[in-house]
Amino acid sequence: MRIGELAEMVGLSTRAIRHYHHRGLLPEPARRTNGYREYGVRDVVVLARIRRLTELGLSLDEVRDALADEQGRDLREALVALDGDLARQEAAIRERRAKLAALIDRAELHADSTVSGELAGLLAEMPAPGGEIGTLERELLALLDMAPGRDEVVSALRAHAADPAIRALSEDLARRLEELADAPVDDPRIAPLAIDLVRGIPANLMPSDVDLDHPFNVAVLESLKPAQAEVFRQAMRQGQA
């Protein structure tokens, strides 16, 4: 048989067969007087075995070792290792599907349904003021999933949100911030609002070392209107005083 006929018989490409020759999986056959390779039944058997093993997931190096081991020890070890890898992948897939199922259940409840269950609970319990400020607040809260000490912060915020007076204050602060959307940075409402904003943050959540020049903080402030950003600048400075 010529290489094209062999490739068709075992369902491989001629390029793959040449690659197997190059990698040492399939010995080079004798050649005819015209220079063409002459393949036989043994080549068909070996190529069929190579195909089955690669389809199982073995690497070409593992396949070569398995073919060279007449007692099948290397093949068994490779298959056992592969089975272990597949078992770990299967467990990881089950875990991912469980997480996806939870996200699907929450998809209709939250704009960002990819947050953890703990954070989703917090977002469900907190006030949901409208406008750009309310949207930004919830987007920033969603980042808590990446923050160290997330559980403690989420727990403190949930307790905070359960207080009706605090909920009313949060909604009032959001409303007053929205009203500053078109205000200049010297608007007289800025300073009192900054004070009230600091008072509205639980003492155990008030950061003491906010770096206003940190790229993330700069990006947050730049996402706000000038007067709104000034409120947060003054609030952060007061929180560190």
N, C-alpha and C positions, 0 to 999 in steps of 0.2 A: 504494500500500500504506500501511496505517496502521502505527504504531510496533509494535504487538503482533504484527502479521503479519510485519514485518521481523525482529523479535527471534526469532520462532520459526524463520524461514527460516535465519538465520545461527547459531542456537544461543547467543544472548546474551539477557540480561535487558533489559527496557525501561529499567531503572535504569542499566545499563551504557551503553546507547546515549545516554541523556540526559547521562551523565557525559562521554562522548566529545564531545558537542556543546559542553559547558561547557569542556573542555580544548582545544578547537579542532582535534580530529582529524577530525571529521565536520561538514561545513557544515550549517547549519540549512536544511532544505528549504522549499519554498514551502508555504503553508498553503491549505487549502480555504476556501470561504466560511464553513463552520461552525467554523473555527478549528483543525481537526485538521491535523497535519503530513501531507504527501503525499510518500511515498518512492518512488524509482524504481530501475531496474536499477543505475545508477551507485552508489547508496547501498549496495546489496547487495554489489557488487564491493569497495567501499572497506572496508566492515565486515568482510568475509571476510578481507581483507588485514590489517586491524588485528588480528583474532583470531589469524591465523597468526603474526604478528610478536610479539604479546604472549605467545603460547604458547612461542615460542622463547626468551623471557626478556628481550626488549627493554622498556625503560621506556616509559611513554606519551610522554615528551618525545622519546625517540629515535624512536618510531614517527611522531610528528608531523613531525619533521625529515625522516624518510625519505619520507613521503608528499608533502612539499612539494618534494622534490628530484626533478625530472623525469629527470635523468640517472642517478640511482641512486647518486651518489657517497656521500652521507651514509648511505644504507642499507648500502652495502658496508663503509664504515668501522665502522659500528655492529655489523654482523655479524662482522667480523674481531675487533673488541674483545670481543664476546660469546664468540666461539670461544676467544680467549685466556683469558678468565675461566673458561670451562668446563674448559679444559685444566688450569688451576691447581687448580680444584676437584677434578678427576679425580685429579690427582697427590696432593692432600691426602687424598682418600678412600682411595687405595691405601695411603698411609702409615698412616692410621688403621686400616685393615683388617689390615695387617701387625702392628701393635701389638696389635690385638684377638686375632689368631691366637696370638700369644705368650702373651697373658693367658689365653686359653682352655686352652692347653696346661698352664699352671701352676695353673689353677683348682682342680684336685684335690690339689695339693701344699701350698698355703698358704691360710690363712684370708683373707688380703688378697692376692688374685692381681693387684691393680692396680699393684703396685710394679714398679719397673724390673727388668730382668734381672739387673743387678749386685746389687741389694739382695735379690732373690729368692735368688741364689746364697749370699749371706751368711746369710740366714735358714735356708736348708737346711743349712748347715754348723755353725751355732751350736747349743749345747744348747737343748733345748726343755723347760724345767722346767714342771711343771703349776702349778695354782693361780692366784690373781689376780695375784701378782707376775710370774709367767712370762708371763701374757697381756699385762700392762701393758708389760713389757719389749719384747715383740715389736711391740706397737702403737707404742711410742715409736721403735723402730728403723725402722719403716715411714715415719716422718716425715723420715728422712734424705734421702729423695728431693727434699725441698724445701729442704734445707740447702745453703749455699755450701760448696764443697770436699768435696762428697759422695764423689767417687771416692777421695780420699785417706783419708777416714775409713773408708769401707767396706773399702778395702784393708788398713788397719791392723787393723780388727776381724777380718777374715778370717784374717790371720796370727795374731792373738791367739787366735782360736777353734781354730786348728789344733794348739795346744799341749795335750796331754792333761792336764797339771797345771792349766792355766788353766781348761780345761773342767770339771774336777772342782771347782775352787775356785768357779766360777760357779754350779754346781749346789748347792754347799754354802751359798753366800751366799743364794741364792734360798730354800733350805729354812729357813735361820735367820730370814730376813725373814718368811716365812709363819708361823713359830712365834710371832712377836710380834703377830699379828693381834689378840689380845685382851689384850695386855699394857698396863700403864700407861706413861706417858711417862718415869717415873723407873726403869724396869726396868734392872737392872744389866747386862743383856745388850746394851743399846743401844750404849754407848761402844765396847766391843771390836769389835762388828760394824761400826760406822762406820769404825774403823781398818782392818779387813780389807777393807772395801768400797773404800776409797781405794787400798789396796795392790793390789787386783784390777783397777784401771783402768790401762791402759797410760799411761806418763808422757806420751807425745805426744798423748794424748787427754784428759788431765786439764785442764779449763778453769781458767783463772787468774782469771777475773773474773765468776763466777756471781753474778747479781743475784737473791737470794732473794725480793725483792719484785716481780720481774717477773710480770705477770699469768699468763703460761704456767707459770712455775715454781710460782706459788701454786696454780694449778689442778691441777698434777701432785701436789703435796703434799696437797692437799685430797682427792684421789682415793684416798689411802692411809689406813690406820688410823693413829691418833695416834702410837703407838710406832714404826711403820714410817716415818712422815714424819720423826720426830725423828732416826732413823738417817741419813736423807739430808741433813737440815739439818746435823748434825754432820759428816758426810762432806764436804759442800760447803765448810763452813768450814775444815776441815782441809786440803782441797785448795788453798785459797787462802792458807794460812799459809806 
